[in-house]
Amino acid sequence: MEGGGATLSEIYQSAKKLLIRTRDGLERVERGELSSSDSVQNDISQIQSLCIQMDRFWRSISVKSHRDLWKRKVEQIAEEAESLKESLDKYNLRNQKRMTEAKERAELLRRANGDSSHVLRIFDEEAQAMQSVRTSARELENANAVGEAILSTIHGQRERLKSAQRKALDVLNTVGISNSVLRLIERRNRVDQWIKYAGMLLTIIFVFAFVLWRR
C-alpha cells in the first residue's frame, strides 16, 4: 500500500485536506472574494489525480474487507471532487454569460454614441449588481438564523407552558381531593353530635324512669 514514498492512508488524508480547501475556495469564488477560479480548478484536478493513485492501491489489497472499505472511501472522495467540479463549471458558465452580456451591452452603447464612459459605467453597474446579490444573500442568511432562534425560543416557551399547565392540574386535583375529605369530616362530626345528643336524651329518660320506679 505504498507508492512513491506515500501510503494509501497518507494519500487519502491529503485528498481530504484538499477537499476542505477546495470547498472553501469555491465558496469564496462564488461570494466574489476571489477574482479567479484557477486555484480551485487546480485543487480539483489534484484531488482527481490522487483518486487515480488510490484506486490503483486499493485494488492491490489482498484482504477483501479492507479492500471493500478503501473502495468506498476512494469512491466517496471521487464523488465529492466531481460534485465540486460540476459546481465550479456551473459558476464559470454563469460568470462567462454575465461577462458576455455586459460586453455586448457595452459594445452596443459604444457604437451608438462613441463614448467610452458608457463602457465603464456598464461594468460598474455589473459589479454593483453582483455586490447587491452578495449582500442580499448575507441578509437572507442572517434572517434565517434569527428565524431559527425565534422558533427555538417559542418551542422552549411552549414546553414551559405545558409544564405549568400540568402543575396547575395537579394542584386542582389535590384541592378536589382535600374538599372531599373535608366534607366527609363534616358529615362525621354531625353524626357524632347526633349520637351524643341521643345518648344524653336516653340517659335522662332512663334516670327519670328509674326515679319513678323507686317511688
Secondary structure, DSSP 8 states (H G I E B T S, - for coil): -EETTEEHHHHHHHHHHHHHHHHHHHHHHHTTS-S--HHHHHHHHHHHHHHHHHHHHHTT-SSHHHHHHHHHHHHHHHHHHHHHHHHHHHHHHHHHHHHHHHHHHHHHHHHHH--THHHHHHHHHHHHHHHHHHHHHHHHHHHHHHHHHHHHHHHHHHHHHHHHHHHHHHHHHHHHHHHHHHHHHHHHHHHHHHHHHHHHHHHHHHHHHHHHHH-
